[in-house]
Amino acid sequence: MPPEQVDLPAPGPGWVRAAPPPAFGYVSFFFGGKREVQDRGSLRPLGRWEHGEHGCVNAYRRVDPMTHEPVLVGPIIGGAAPEAKALPGGALWYDLPSDGVQFLYLTSGSLVLEAEDRLANGHALATVFRPWALKAAAALATPRQVR
């Protein structure tokens, strides 16, 4: 299946587009559907933006690894999962501070948007990420394929 075309603006000033990595860590564990740290093809990387040495934003679309069709992302339940907060339009917001790193997630439909930075930068990260993620989720609501 050809990759999805994604053309999103940077989250804010000083954010630079970078090559999107495969999903790994909390994003894979919580949103990949298998509770595994290493993604097994469920989260398709759509884009990445970096800010300084530690800040980054990643965009993924959850797909069925066999059919590659989009799969809706439900709320995380159980374990050490962060609590979901409902946002306008049905998006879910997750805030997870862990080991000196602030992780933020916004899910909507089949989209998983992730941000991370040092814990000390958490408020500034949320201020930039939340409005950007809501706009990105609206822009990416319908998958677009390369022809």
C-alpha positions, 0 to 999 in steps of 0.5 A, spaced: 500 500 500 502 506 498 504 511 503 499 516 505 500 524 503 501 528 509 502 536 508 501 539 515 504 545 517 509 545 523 506 546 530 509 552 531 515 557 530 522 553 531 519 546 529 522 543 523 520 537 519 524 530 520 523 523 517 518 520 521 520 514 525 516 507 526 512 507 533 515 505 539 514 506 546 508 508 550 505 510 543 505 503 541 504 500 547 497 504 549 495 505 541 498 500 537 492 495 539 497 489 542 500 492 548 507 492 545 513 497 546 515 495 539 510 497 533 508 491 529 505 495 523 499 498 527 501 505 527 503 508 520 508 514 521 505 520 517 510 525 520 514 528 525 517 535 527 522 536 532 524 542 536 531 543 540 534 537 542 528 534 546 522 536 543 518 532 538 511 531 535 509 525 531 503 523 527 500 516 526 494 513 523 492 506 526 491 501 521 489 494 521 496 490 519 493 485 514 489 490 510 492 496 512 485 499 513 484 505 518 482 502 525 478 507 530 482 508 536 478 507 542 480 510 549 485 507 553 483 502 559 487 499 564 494 498 567 498 505 568 494 508 562 493 516 563 486 518 563 482 520 557 479 527 557 474 528 551 475 534 547 470 538 542 469 534 536 470 527 540 478 527 540 481 524 546 487 528 550 492 524 554 497 527 559 503 522 561 509 525 565 514 519 566 521 519 568 522 526 566 519 526 560 512 529 558 508 525 553 502 528 550 497 524 546 491 526 542 487 521 538 481 522 533 478 517 529 484 513 526 489 518 528 494 518 534 498 524 535 504 524 540 508 530 543 514 529 548 519 534 551 522 535 558 518 535 563 520 542 565 517 544 558 511 540 559 506 546 559 509 550 553 509 543 549 501 543 551 500 550 549 503 549 542 501 541 541 493 542 543 491 547 538 495 544 532 493 537 534 486 539 533 487 542 527 491 536 524 486 531 526 481 535 522 485 535 516 487 528 516 480 525 518 480 522 511 486 518 509 488 520 502 492 515 498 498 516 493 496 514 486 
